[in-house]
Amino acid sequence: MTNVAEGSDREQRYEHGLEVLRKVDGEAGQRVVDALADISPELAHQVVAWAFGEIYDRPGLAPRDRQLVTLGALTALGGCEPQLDVHINAALNVGLTPDEITESLLHSAVYCGMPRALNATFVAKKVFAERGLLPAPDGTA
């Protein structure tokens, strides 16, 4: 049984995580949390309170560096295209440029393999197109 103090701490951690989630992932992160509400509200809580409230908000790495690590890990795992979509958007939100993102995905080909790097790059292309960040056919932005 959870006492009042534990419940209050749990809610505080969730609220703090929600702030971090909104800064990093914006609406995309909230959509993930909302999509879990009916099937696994506890998983949604842990994504917010633990992953974002405790891990993403640690002082050891800047948000842009955390996103580079995340992009590399998701690329390496493969089959994580929906999560790559969210985190490529997040990478842009925290200041990475499209060139830095595509360079990191190219670099991942050495360690993860060409198919996974290609899949991740095609997700980046989709996100960049949605955000109006693809270069024009003549090479201008």
C-alpha positions as CSV (number, residue, x, y, z in Angstrom):
1,M,0.0,0.0,0.0
2,T,1.3,3.4,-0.9
3,N,1.3,6.0,1.8
4,V,0.6,9.7,1.1
5,A,4.2,10.7,1.0
6,E,5.1,8.0,-1.5
7,G,2.1,8.9,-3.6
8,S,3.1,12.6,-3.5
9,D,6.7,11.8,-4.4
10,R,5.5,9.6,-7.3
11,E,3.3,12.5,-8.6
12,Q,6.1,15.0,-8.2
13,R,8.5,12.8,-10.2
14,Y,5.8,12.4,-12.9
15,E,5.2,16.2,-13.1
16,H,9.0,16.8,-13.3
17,G,9.3,14.2,-16.0
18,L,6.4,15.7,-17.9
19,E,8.2,19.1,-18.0
20,V,11.4,17.4,-19.3
21,L,9.4,15.3,-21.9
22,R,7.7,18.5,-23.2
23,K,11.0,20.3,-23.6
24,V,12.6,17.4,-25.4
25,D,9.9,15.6,-27.3
26,G,7.2,18.2,-27.5
27,E,3.8,16.9,-28.8
28,A,5.3,13.6,-30.0
29,G,6.2,12.5,-26.5
30,Q,2.8,13.3,-25.2
31,R,1.2,11.3,-28.0
32,V,3.3,8.3,-26.9
33,V,2.1,8.7,-23.3
34,D,-1.5,9.2,-24.4
35,A,-1.3,6.0,-26.6
36,L,-0.3,4.0,-23.5
37,A,-3.0,5.3,-21.3
38,D,-5.5,2.5,-22.0
39,I,-3.2,-0.4,-22.3
40,S,-0.4,0.3,-19.8
41,P,-0.7,3.5,-17.8
42,E,2.2,2.3,-15.6
43,L,4.5,2.1,-18.6
44,A,3.5,5.6,-19.5
45,H,4.2,6.7,-16.0
46,Q,7.7,5.1,-16.0
47,V,8.5,6.7,-19.4
48,V,7.7,10.1,-18.0
49,A,8.8,9.8,-14.3
50,W,11.9,7.6,-14.7
51,A,13.2,7.9,-18.3
52,F,12.6,11.7,-18.6
53,G,12.3,12.9,-15.0
54,E,15.4,11.0,-13.8
55,I,17.6,9.9,-16.7
56,Y,17.1,12.6,-19.3
57,D,17.4,15.3,-16.7
58,R,20.7,14.1,-15.3
59,P,23.5,16.8,-15.5
60,G,26.2,14.6,-17.1
61,L,25.2,15.2,-20.7
62,A,23.6,18.1,-22.6
63,P,20.2,17.3,-24.1
64,R,21.6,17.4,-27.7
65,D,24.3,14.8,-26.7
66,R,21.6,12.6,-25.1
67,Q,19.7,12.7,-28.4
68,L,22.8,11.7,-30.3
69,V,23.3,8.7,-28.0
70,T,19.6,7.8,-28.4
71,L,19.7,8.0,-32.2
72,G,22.7,5.7,-32.3
73,A,21.1,3.2,-29.9
74,L,17.8,3.1,-31.7
75,T,19.6,2.8,-35.1
76,A,21.7,-0.1,-33.7
77,L,18.6,-1.9,-32.3
78,G,16.8,-1.8,-35.6
79,G,13.0,-2.0,-35.9
80,C,12.6,1.2,-33.9
81,E,11.4,3.4,-36.6
82,P,8.5,4.9,-34.6
83,Q,10.8,5.7,-31.8
84,L,13.4,7.2,-34.2
85,D,10.6,9.5,-35.6
86,V,10.0,10.8,-32.1
87,H,13.7,11.2,-31.3
88,I,14.7,12.7,-34.6
89,N,12.1,15.4,-33.8
90,A,13.5,15.6,-30.3
91,A,17.0,16.0,-31.7
92,L,15.9,19.0,-33.7
93,N,14.0,20.4,-30.7
94,V,17.2,20.4,-28.6
95,G,19.3,22.1,-31.2
96,L,20.8,19.4,-33.5
97,T,20.8,20.3,-37.2
98,P,19.6,18.1,-40.0
99,D,23.2,17.8,-41.1
100,E,24.4,16.7,-37.7
101,I,21.6,14.1,-37.5
102,T,22.3,12.7,-40.9
103,E,26.0,12.6,-40.2
104,S,25.4,10.7,-37.0
105,L,23.2,8.2,-38.9
106,L,25.9,7.8,-41.6
107,H,28.5,7.2,-38.8
108,S,26.3,4.5,-37.3
109,A,26.5,2.5,-40.5
110,V,30.1,1.6,-39.6
111,Y,28.9,0.0,-36.3
112,C,25.3,-1.0,-37.0
113,G,25.3,-1.9,-40.7
114,M,24.1,-0.3,-43.8
115,P,20.4,-1.5,-43.6
116,R,19.9,0.0,-40.2
117,A,21.5,3.2,-41.1
118,L,19.4,3.4,-44.3
119,N,16.2,2.8,-42.3
120,A,17.1,5.5,-39.8
121,T,18.0,7.9,-42.6
122,F,14.7,7.4,-44.3
123,V,12.9,8.2,-41.0
124,A,15.0,11.3,-40.8
125,K,14.1,12.2,-44.3
126,K,10.4,11.9,-43.4
127,V,10.8,14.0,-40.3
128,F,12.8,16.7,-42.2
129,A,10.1,16.8,-44.9
130,E,7.3,17.2,-42.3
131,R,9.2,20.1,-40.8
132,G,10.2,21.7,-44.0
133,L,13.9,21.0,-43.5
134,L,14.7,19.0,-46.7
135,P,17.1,20.8,-49.0
136,A,15.6,22.0,-52.3
137,P,16.4,19.9,-55.4
138,D,19.0,22.5,-56.4
139,G,20.8,22.0,-53.1
140,T,19.6,25.1,-51.3
141,A,17.8,24.9,-48.0
